[in-house]
Amino acid sequence: MAADPTLTHPAHALVAEWLGSLAHGRRMSPHTQRAYQATALAFVGFLGPHLGRSVDAEALRKLTLSDFRSYLAARRGDGLANVSVAREVSGLRNLFGWLARTKAIECDGIAGLKSPKVPKRLPRPMSPADALAIVKDTGAQHDEPWIAARDEAALLLLYGSGLRIAEALSLTGAALPLGETLTVTGKRSKTRIVPLLAIVRQAIETYVSLCPYGTAREAPLFRGARGGALDPAVVRRAMRTARVGLGLPPSATPHALRHSFATHLLGRGADLRAVQELLGHTSLSSTQVYTAVDTAHLMDVYRNAHPRA
């Protein structure tokens, strides 16, 4: 069988080396690595027919701004929205920055490449009642008691401690026995300490007591049905079924539980800096968006209740 021509460009070796540097040097999240990999491979695949030649180091060096724009136009033709195109631009800038630093492959064409404007969208948290309802309903989908307890414990951890789903599912048996706080490893391998509410601690302990796979220190705390690490897609799928049954909007996702954690804390007077620390945000501006969410909620209450609104 003939080799796939899209996999024979010399540039693929450079892409593979770059991806390795992301994983080991900068410690980017697996999600970001997958997105950047898809961008780089799609870009090299586009360049072959676009340039009419094999894509090697020299071809990359001679790319013009027009070449980059042609690629992004093609991606828009595939249906990509501005937010996805912005991620593509970020990936390409990262790749070519690395090529310039480590391989002396400097491409002037990328200097003028700009990301499209992406409107800032406010997070869409759930009400406390809806958050607890979807946690319970997600667990209730399972006939196996330990799996029901697992999903309920994992989602309560997102809502009760503000964790990302990847952070929760990366916990190991080393987190046991549980105390009043939990050490979490977040983006770029940064650790933080989050509070563990009694209801969350009890839910996790109930799951652990029912789980048939043990709690070895190096083993995943949250297990899949066959004993391996729990796949985030399994949790998302179960929560999607629950939200449909409860009549909740598509925005009711596992990450919305983290949004709800932050919004509800701020709505009850929590300090912005404290919430920033709990969420593991590097920049305060990432946390400030939740103040806008709470203000929007107050304005809704005002408009619906005030006689002169």
C-alpha atoms as a printed R data frame, in Angstrom:
    type eleno elety resid chain resno       x      y      z
1   ATOM     1    CA   MET     A     1   0.000  0.000  0.000
2   ATOM     2    CA   ALA     A     2   1.337  3.452 -0.900
3   ATOM     3    CA   ALA     A     3   2.267  5.754  1.945
4   ATOM     4    CA   ASP     A     4  -0.216  8.469  2.838
5   ATOM     5    CA   PRO     A     5   1.322 11.609  1.273
6   ATOM     6    CA   THR     A     6  -0.053 13.770  4.083
7   ATOM     7    CA   LEU     A     7   2.182 11.933  6.557
8   ATOM     8    CA   THR     A     8   5.437 12.093  4.599
9   ATOM     9    CA   HIS     A     9   6.251 15.794  4.805
10  ATOM    10    CA   PRO     A    10   9.592 16.448  6.580
11  ATOM    11    CA   ALA     A    11   7.775 19.055  8.654
12  ATOM    12    CA   HIS     A    12   5.979 16.281 10.542
13  ATOM    13    CA   ALA     A    13   9.199 15.400 12.344
14  ATOM    14    CA   LEU     A    14   9.475 19.019 13.504
15  ATOM    15    CA   VAL     A    15   5.867 18.983 14.638
16  ATOM    16    CA   ALA     A    16   6.438 15.798 16.633
17  ATOM    17    CA   GLU     A    17   9.461 17.323 18.373
18  ATOM    18    CA   TRP     A    18   7.523 20.493 19.145
19  ATOM    19    CA   LEU     A    19   4.653 18.499 20.649
20  ATOM    20    CA   GLY     A    20   7.147 16.673 22.838
21  ATOM    21    CA   SER     A    21   8.446 19.990 24.119
22  ATOM    22    CA   LEU     A    22   4.910 21.034 25.050
23  ATOM    23    CA   ALA     A    23   4.335 17.880 27.062
24  ATOM    24    CA   HIS     A    24   7.630 17.821 28.918
25  ATOM    25    CA   GLY     A    25   8.949 21.355 28.930
26  ATOM    26    CA   ARG     A    26   5.972 23.662 29.367
27  ATOM    27    CA   ARG     A    27   3.666 21.006 30.883
28  ATOM    28    CA   MET     A    28   0.623 22.081 28.916
29  ATOM    29    CA   SER     A    29  -2.655 20.354 29.621
30  ATOM    30    CA   PRO     A    30  -3.489 17.273 27.515
31  ATOM    31    CA   HIS     A    31  -6.466 19.156 26.072
32  ATOM    32    CA   THR     A    32  -4.275 22.001 24.820
33  ATOM    33    CA   GLN     A    33  -1.725 19.549 23.439
34  ATOM    34    CA   ARG     A    34  -4.419 17.709 21.475
35  ATOM    35    CA   ALA     A    35  -5.770 20.979 20.077
36  ATOM    36    CA   TYR     A    36  -2.299 22.164 19.054
37  ATOM    37    CA   GLN     A    37  -1.471 18.809 17.495
38  ATOM    38    CA   ALA     A    38  -4.657 18.896 15.417
39  ATOM    39    CA   THR     A    39  -3.840 22.443 14.271
40  ATOM    40    CA   ALA     A    40  -0.244 21.625 13.289
41  ATOM    41    CA   LEU     A    41  -1.156 18.491 11.364
42  ATOM    42    CA   ALA     A    42  -4.033 20.232  9.597
43  ATOM    43    CA   PHE     A    43  -1.745 23.143  8.700
44  ATOM    44    CA   VAL     A    44   1.003 20.945  7.232
45  ATOM    45    CA   GLY     A    45  -1.640 18.920  5.380
46  ATOM    46    CA   PHE     A    46  -3.043 22.135  3.914
47  ATOM    47    CA   LEU     A    47   0.364 23.449  2.869
48  ATOM    48    CA   GLY     A    48   1.208 20.429  0.686
49  ATOM    49    CA   PRO     A    49  -1.408 21.059 -2.036
50  ATOM    50    CA   HIS     A    50  -1.410 24.801 -1.346
51  ATOM    51    CA   LEU     A    51   2.307 25.138 -2.117
52  ATOM    52    CA   GLY     A    52   2.427 22.261 -4.572
53  ATOM    53    CA   ARG     A    53   5.528 20.803 -2.911
54  ATOM    54    CA   SER     A    54   6.783 18.838  0.046
55  ATOM    55    CA   VAL     A    55   6.617 20.816  3.273
56  ATOM    56    CA   ASP     A    56  10.105 21.048  4.758
57  ATOM    57    CA   ALA     A    57  11.997 23.569  6.889
58  ATOM    58    CA   GLU     A    58  12.684 25.834  3.926
59  ATOM    59    CA   ALA     A    59   9.018 25.857  2.943
60  ATOM    60    CA   LEU     A    60   8.050 26.842  6.476
61  ATOM    61    CA   ARG     A    61  10.643 29.626  6.510
62  ATOM    62    CA   LYS     A    62   9.308 31.158  3.273
63  ATOM    63    CA   LEU     A    63   5.625 31.225  4.235
64  ATOM    64    CA   THR     A    64   3.942 34.590  3.824
65  ATOM    65    CA   LEU     A    65   1.103 36.190  5.720
66  ATOM    66    CA   SER     A    66  -1.089 35.356  2.736
67  ATOM    67    CA   ASP     A    67  -0.334 31.646  3.181
68  ATOM    68    CA   PHE     A    68  -1.435 31.757  6.809
69  ATOM    69    CA   ARG     A    69  -4.564 33.678  5.916
70  ATOM    70    CA   SER     A    70  -5.393 31.165  3.203
71  ATOM    71    CA   TYR     A    71  -5.181 28.368  5.765
72  ATOM    72    CA   LEU     A    72  -7.457 30.167  8.220
73  ATOM    73    CA   ALA     A    73  -9.910 30.928  5.414
74  ATOM    74    CA   ALA     A    74  -9.997 27.224  4.607
75  ATOM    75    CA   ARG     A    75 -10.636 26.413  8.261
76  ATOM    76    CA   ARG     A    76 -13.473 28.923  8.346
77  ATOM    77    CA   GLY     A    77 -14.846 27.145  5.317
78  ATOM    78    CA   ASP     A    78 -14.876 23.992  7.447
79  ATOM    79    CA   GLY     A    79 -17.238 25.776  9.813
80  ATOM    80    CA   LEU     A    80 -14.850 26.995 12.519
81  ATOM    81    CA   ALA     A    81 -16.121 29.882 14.621
82  ATOM    82    CA   ASN     A    82 -13.961 32.775 15.831
83  ATOM    83    CA   VAL     A    83 -13.094 31.097 19.123
84  ATOM    84    CA   SER     A    84 -11.753 28.026 17.288
85  ATOM    85    CA   VAL     A    85  -9.878 30.129 14.742
86  ATOM    86    CA   ALA     A    86  -8.273 32.050 17.625
87  ATOM    87    CA   ARG     A    87  -7.082 28.744 19.078
88  ATOM    88    CA   GLU     A    88  -5.619 27.812 15.686
89  ATOM    89    CA   VAL     A    89  -3.705 31.107 15.567
90  ATOM    90    CA   SER     A    90  -2.411 30.490 19.094
91  ATOM    91    CA   GLY     A    91  -1.185 27.043 18.100
92  ATOM    92    CA   LEU     A    92   0.567 28.304 14.986
93  ATOM    93    CA   ARG     A    93   2.269 31.133 16.875
94  ATOM    94    CA   ASN     A    94   3.483 28.677 19.464
95  ATOM    95    CA   LEU     A    95   4.838 26.318 16.800
96  ATOM    96    CA   PHE     A    96   6.650 29.005 14.843
97  ATOM    97    CA   GLY     A    97   7.990 30.622 17.984
98  ATOM    98    CA   TRP     A    98   9.501 27.270 18.938
99  ATOM    99    CA   LEU     A    99  10.909 26.788 15.417
100 ATOM   100    CA   ALA     A   100  12.620 30.179 15.603
101 ATOM   101    CA   ARG     A   101  14.051 29.563 19.073
102 ATOM   102    CA   THR     A   102  15.253 26.001 18.667
103 ATOM   103    CA   LYS     A   103  15.712 25.377 14.945
104 ATOM   104    CA   ALA     A   104  16.624 28.816 13.587
105 ATOM   105    CA   ILE     A   105  13.619 28.543 11.275
106 ATOM   106    CA   GLU     A   106  12.404 32.126 11.314
107 ATOM   107    CA   CYS     A   107   9.246 32.912  9.391
108 ATOM   108    CA   ASP     A   108   8.462 36.593  8.902
109 ATOM   109    CA   GLY     A   109   5.023 35.801  7.513
110 ATOM   110    CA   ILE     A   110   3.502 34.911 10.850
111 ATOM   111    CA   ALA     A   111   4.414 38.266 12.424
112 ATOM   112    CA   GLY     A   112   1.292 39.971 11.066
113 ATOM   113    CA   LEU     A   113  -1.102 37.116 11.851
114 ATOM   114    CA   LYS     A   114  -3.828 38.335 14.195
115 ATOM   115    CA   SER     A   115  -6.458 36.440 16.127
116 ATOM   116    CA   PRO     A   116 -10.095 37.263 15.403
117 ATOM   117    CA   LYS     A   117 -11.940 39.093 18.133
118 ATOM   118    CA   VAL     A   118 -13.719 36.697 20.433
119 ATOM   119    CA   PRO     A   119 -16.524 38.226 22.490
120 ATOM   120    CA   LYS     A   120 -16.203 37.480 26.178
121 ATOM   121    CA   ARG     A   121 -19.028 35.216 27.258
122 ATOM   122    CA   LEU     A   122 -20.072 35.191 30.871
123 ATOM   123    CA   PRO     A   123 -20.003 31.810 32.604
124 ATOM   124    CA   ARG     A   124 -23.442 30.294 33.022
125 ATOM   125    CA   PRO     A   125 -23.691 28.895 36.545
126 ATOM   126    CA   MET     A   126 -26.572 26.841 37.882
127 ATOM   127    CA   SER     A   127 -28.670 27.716 40.884
128 ATOM   128    CA   PRO     A   128 -27.758 25.872 44.100
129 ATOM   129    CA   ALA     A   129 -30.918 23.782 43.811
130 ATOM   130    CA   ASP     A   130 -30.211 22.823 40.191
131 ATOM   131    CA   ALA     A   131 -26.577 22.021 40.969
132 ATOM   132    CA   LEU     A   132 -27.531 19.604 43.736
133 ATOM   133    CA   ALA     A   133 -30.375 18.147 41.680
134 ATOM   134    CA   ILE     A   134 -28.141 17.311 38.728
135 ATOM   135    CA   VAL     A   135 -25.558 15.735 41.042
136 ATOM   136    CA   LYS     A   136 -28.211 13.462 42.554
137 ATOM   137    CA   ASP     A   137 -29.846 12.658 39.213
138 ATOM   138    CA   THR     A   138 -26.523 11.804 37.555
139 ATOM   139    CA   GLY     A   139 -25.746  9.300 40.299
140 ATOM   140    CA   ALA     A   140 -29.260  7.850 40.227
141 ATOM   141    CA   GLN     A   141 -28.834  6.725 36.612
142 ATOM   142    CA   HIS     A   142 -26.729  3.722 37.639
143 ATOM   143    CA   ASP     A   143 -27.916  0.398 38.976
144 ATOM   144    CA   GLU     A   144 -24.441 -0.382 40.352
145 ATOM   145    CA   PRO     A   145 -24.278  1.327 43.792
146 ATOM   146    CA   TRP     A   146 -20.541  2.064 43.678
147 ATOM   147    CA   ILE     A   147 -20.799  3.714 40.255
148 ATOM   148    CA   ALA     A   148 -23.752  5.826 41.417
149 ATOM   149    CA   ALA     A   149 -21.736  6.861 44.482
150 ATOM   150    CA   ARG     A   150 -18.695  7.584 42.288
151 ATOM   151    CA   ASP     A   151 -20.487  9.991 39.964
152 ATOM   152    CA   GLU     A   152 -22.200 11.776 42.830
153 ATOM   153    CA   ALA     A   153 -18.913 12.160 44.718
154 ATOM   154    CA   ALA     A   154 -17.015 13.424 41.663
155 ATOM   155    CA   LEU     A   155 -19.634 16.040 40.790
156 ATOM   156    CA   LEU     A   156 -20.000 17.180 44.392
157 ATOM   157    CA   LEU     A   157 -16.244 17.723 44.397
158 ATOM   158    CA   LEU     A   158 -16.567 20.051 41.387
159 ATOM   159    CA   TYR     A   159 -19.366 22.046 42.976
160 ATOM   160    CA   GLY     A   160 -18.202 21.929 46.588
161 ATOM   161    CA   SER     A   161 -14.508 22.663 45.993
162 ATOM   162    CA   GLY     A   162 -14.444 24.368 42.586
163 ATOM   163    CA   LEU     A   163 -12.289 21.753 40.850
164 ATOM   164    CA   ARG     A   164 -11.950 21.270 37.126
165 ATOM   165    CA   ILE     A   165 -13.069 17.817 36.053
166 ATOM   166    CA   ALA     A   166  -9.516 16.925 35.006
167 ATOM   167    CA   GLU     A   167  -8.258 17.924 38.460
168 ATOM   168    CA   ALA     A   168 -10.828 15.772 40.229
169 ATOM   169    CA   LEU     A   169 -10.198 12.722 38.058
170 ATOM   170    CA   SER     A   170  -6.417 13.020 38.420
171 ATOM   171    CA   LEU     A   171  -6.637 12.459 42.186
172 ATOM   172    CA   THR     A   172  -5.120  9.225 43.458
173 ATOM   173    CA   GLY     A   173  -5.414  7.128 46.586
174 ATOM   174    CA   ALA     A   174  -2.700  9.330 48.069
175 ATOM   175    CA   ALA     A   175  -5.465 11.850 48.852
176 ATOM   176    CA   LEU     A   176  -6.817  9.442 51.477
177 ATOM   177    CA   PRO     A   177  -7.612  9.605 54.309
178 ATOM   178    CA   LEU     A   178  -9.530 12.802 53.704
179 ATOM   179    CA   GLY     A   179  -9.275 15.823 55.965
180 ATOM   180    CA   GLU     A   180 -10.826 19.274 55.920
181 ATOM   181    CA   THR     A   181  -8.707 20.335 52.924
182 ATOM   182    CA   LEU     A   182  -7.457 18.724 49.744
183 ATOM   183    CA   THR     A   183  -4.268 19.393 47.773
184 ATOM   184    CA   VAL     A   184  -5.035 19.689 44.070
185 ATOM   185    CA   THR     A   185  -2.685 19.786 41.093
186 ATOM   186    CA   GLY     A   186  -4.016 22.141 38.443
187 ATOM   187    CA   LYS     A   187  -2.843 23.634 35.163
188 ATOM   188    CA   ARG     A   188   0.892 23.760 34.553
189 ATOM   189    CA   SER     A   189   1.361 21.413 37.527
190 ATOM   190    CA   LYS     A   190   0.565 24.159 40.046
191 ATOM   191    CA   THR     A   191  -0.782 22.926 43.361
192 ATOM   192    CA   ARG     A   192  -3.319 24.606 45.603
193 ATOM   193    CA   ILE     A   193  -5.255 23.729 48.727
194 ATOM   194    CA   VAL     A   194  -9.050 23.720 48.613
195 ATOM   195    CA   PRO     A   195 -11.579 23.191 51.412
196 ATOM   196    CA   LEU     A   196 -13.408 19.886 51.607
197 ATOM   197    CA   LEU     A   197 -16.934 20.355 52.911
198 ATOM   198    CA   ALA     A   198 -18.355 17.632 55.138
199 ATOM   199    CA   ILE     A   199 -20.970 16.675 52.525
200 ATOM   200    CA   VAL     A   200 -18.273 16.273 49.870
201 ATOM   201    CA   ARG     A   201 -15.967 14.325 52.179
202 ATOM   202    CA   GLN     A   202 -18.809 12.006 53.170
203 ATOM   203    CA   ALA     A   203 -19.769 11.399 49.528
204 ATOM   204    CA   ILE     A   204 -16.182 10.474 48.612
205 ATOM   205    CA   GLU     A   205 -15.828  8.200 51.642
206 ATOM   206    CA   THR     A   206 -19.088  6.445 50.734
207 ATOM   207    CA   TYR     A   207 -17.812  5.887 47.205
208 ATOM   208    CA   VAL     A   208 -14.461  4.584 48.475
209 ATOM   209    CA   SER     A   209 -16.194  2.125 50.806
210 ATOM   210    CA   LEU     A   210 -18.219  0.712 47.903
211 ATOM   211    CA   CYS     A   211 -15.541  0.746 45.176
212 ATOM   212    CA   PRO     A   212 -14.371 -2.822 44.427
213 ATOM   213    CA   TYR     A   213 -10.916 -1.799 43.178
214 ATOM   214    CA   GLY     A   214  -9.158 -0.601 46.332
215 ATOM   215    CA   THR     A   215  -7.363  2.649 47.059
216 ATOM   216    CA   ALA     A   216  -3.648  2.151 46.364
217 ATOM   217    CA   ARG     A   217  -1.693  5.402 46.714
218 ATOM   218    CA   GLU     A   218  -0.634  5.543 43.065
219 ATOM   219    CA   ALA     A   219  -3.953  4.301 41.652
220 ATOM   220    CA   PRO     A   220  -6.741  6.628 40.430
221 ATOM   221    CA   LEU     A   221  -9.195  7.586 43.139
222 ATOM   222    CA   PHE     A   222 -12.101  7.648 40.688
223 ATOM   223    CA   ARG     A   223 -12.282  4.393 38.741
224 ATOM   224    CA   GLY     A   224 -14.006  3.419 35.540
225 ATOM   225    CA   ALA     A   225 -16.303  0.380 35.408
226 ATOM   226    CA   ARG     A   226 -13.355 -1.904 34.578
227 ATOM   227    CA   GLY     A   227 -11.023 -0.464 37.162
228 ATOM   228    CA   GLY     A   228  -9.002  1.974 35.075
229 ATOM   229    CA   ALA     A   229  -8.972  5.753 35.440
230 ATOM   230    CA   LEU     A   230 -12.421  7.274 34.972
231 ATOM   231    CA   ASP     A   231 -12.785  8.936 31.568
232 ATOM   232    CA   PRO     A   232 -14.135 12.517 31.763
233 ATOM   233    CA   ALA     A   233 -16.349 11.727 28.769
234 ATOM   234    CA   VAL     A   234 -18.234  9.182 30.896
235 ATOM   235    CA   VAL     A   235 -19.060 11.851 33.470
236 ATOM   236    CA   ARG     A   236 -20.032 14.390 30.824
237 ATOM   237    CA   ARG     A   237 -22.309 11.879 29.123
238 ATOM   238    CA   ALA     A   238 -24.053 10.935 32.363
239 ATOM   239    CA   MET     A   239 -24.538 14.589 33.267
240 ATOM   240    CA   ARG     A   240 -25.904 15.333 29.803
241 ATOM   241    CA   THR     A   241 -28.575 12.650 30.299
242 ATOM   242    CA   ALA     A   242 -29.403 14.058 33.723
243 ATOM   243    CA   ARG     A   243 -29.780 17.647 32.520
244 ATOM   244    CA   VAL     A   244 -32.169 16.562 29.756
245 ATOM   245    CA   GLY     A   245 -34.289 14.715 32.308
246 ATOM   246    CA   LEU     A   246 -34.324 17.757 34.590
247 ATOM   247    CA   GLY     A   247 -35.039 20.196 31.764
248 ATOM   248    CA   LEU     A   248 -31.800 22.120 32.297
249 ATOM   249    CA   PRO     A   249 -30.040 23.984 29.452
250 ATOM   250    CA   PRO     A   250 -27.019 22.645 27.516
251 ATOM   251    CA   SER     A   251 -24.815 24.934 29.600
252 ATOM   252    CA   ALA     A   252 -25.337 22.594 32.588
253 ATOM   253    CA   THR     A   253 -22.022 20.765 32.204
254 ATOM   254    CA   PRO     A   254 -19.417 19.556 34.723
255 ATOM   255    CA   HIS     A   255 -17.508 22.814 34.242
256 ATOM   256    CA   ALA     A   256 -20.669 24.766 35.053
257 ATOM   257    CA   LEU     A   257 -20.455 23.284 38.557
258 ATOM   258    CA   ARG     A   258 -17.103 25.033 38.962
259 ATOM   259    CA   HIS     A   259 -18.668 28.253 37.666
260 ATOM   260    CA   SER     A   260 -21.477 27.786 40.184
261 ATOM   261    CA   PHE     A   261 -18.990 27.306 43.021
262 ATOM   262    CA   ALA     A   262 -17.306 30.640 42.257
263 ATOM   263    CA   THR     A   263 -20.474 32.587 41.570
264 ATOM   264    CA   HIS     A   264 -22.270 31.376 44.679
265 ATOM   265    CA   LEU     A   265 -19.261 32.195 46.878
266 ATOM   266    CA   LEU     A   266 -19.005 35.727 45.513
267 ATOM   267    CA   GLY     A   267 -22.742 36.185 45.758
268 ATOM   268    CA   ARG     A   268 -22.477 35.470 49.462
269 ATOM   269    CA   GLY     A   269 -19.723 37.995 50.037
270 ATOM   270    CA   ALA     A   270 -16.539 35.962 49.541
271 ATOM   271    CA   ASP     A   271 -13.359 37.927 48.842
272 ATOM   272    CA   LEU     A   272 -12.357 38.008 45.177
273 ATOM   273    CA   ARG     A   273  -8.716 37.198 45.957
274 ATOM   274    CA   ALA     A   274  -9.739 34.223 48.070
275 ATOM   275    CA   VAL     A   275 -11.894 32.848 45.256
276 ATOM   276    CA   GLN     A   276  -8.981 33.366 42.856
277 ATOM   277    CA   GLU     A   277  -6.797 31.191 45.094
278 ATOM   278    CA   LEU     A   278  -9.470 28.516 45.417
279 ATOM   279    CA   LEU     A   279  -9.952 28.328 41.647
280 ATOM   280    CA   GLY     A   280  -6.228 28.316 40.929
281 ATOM   281    CA   HIS     A   281  -6.417 31.317 38.592
282 ATOM   282    CA   THR     A   282  -3.071 32.917 37.801
283 ATOM   283    CA   SER     A   283  -4.676 36.234 36.889
284 ATOM   284    CA   LEU     A   284  -7.271 38.051 38.943
285 ATOM   285    CA   SER     A   285  -8.995 39.074 35.703
286 ATOM   286    CA   SER     A   286  -9.953 35.426 35.163
287 ATOM   287    CA   THR     A   287 -11.825 35.495 38.468
288 ATOM   288    CA   GLN     A   288 -13.363 38.953 38.018
289 ATOM   289    CA   VAL     A   289 -15.661 37.613 35.316
290 ATOM   290    CA   TYR     A   290 -17.702 36.002 38.091
291 ATOM   291    CA   THR     A   291 -18.450 39.392 39.605
292 ATOM   292    CA   ALA     A   292 -20.089 40.282 36.306
293 ATOM   293    CA   VAL     A   293 -22.151 37.099 36.535
294 ATOM   294    CA   ASP     A   294 -23.389 38.044 39.985
295 ATOM   295    CA   THR     A   295 -24.128 41.616 38.896
296 ATOM   296    CA   ALA     A   296 -26.102 40.272 35.933
297 ATOM   297    CA   HIS     A   297 -28.130 38.118 38.320
298 ATOM   298    CA   LEU     A   298 -28.852 41.091 40.581
299 ATOM   299    CA   MET     A   299 -29.985 43.155 37.601
300 ATOM   300    CA   ASP     A   300 -32.330 40.350 36.544
301 ATOM   301    CA   VAL     A   301 -33.833 40.300 40.030
302 ATOM   302    CA   TYR     A   302 -34.162 44.097 39.952
303 ATOM   303    CA   ARG     A   303 -35.847 44.142 36.547
304 ATOM   304    CA   ASN     A   304 -38.249 41.380 37.502
305 ATOM   305    CA   ALA     A   305 -39.162 42.728 40.938
306 ATOM   306    CA   HIS     A   306 -38.810 46.502 41.059
307 ATOM   307    CA   PRO     A   307 -42.005 48.344 40.205
308 ATOM   308    CA   ARG     A   308 -40.121 51.027 38.258
309 ATOM   309    CA   ALA     A   309 -37.605 48.784 36.505
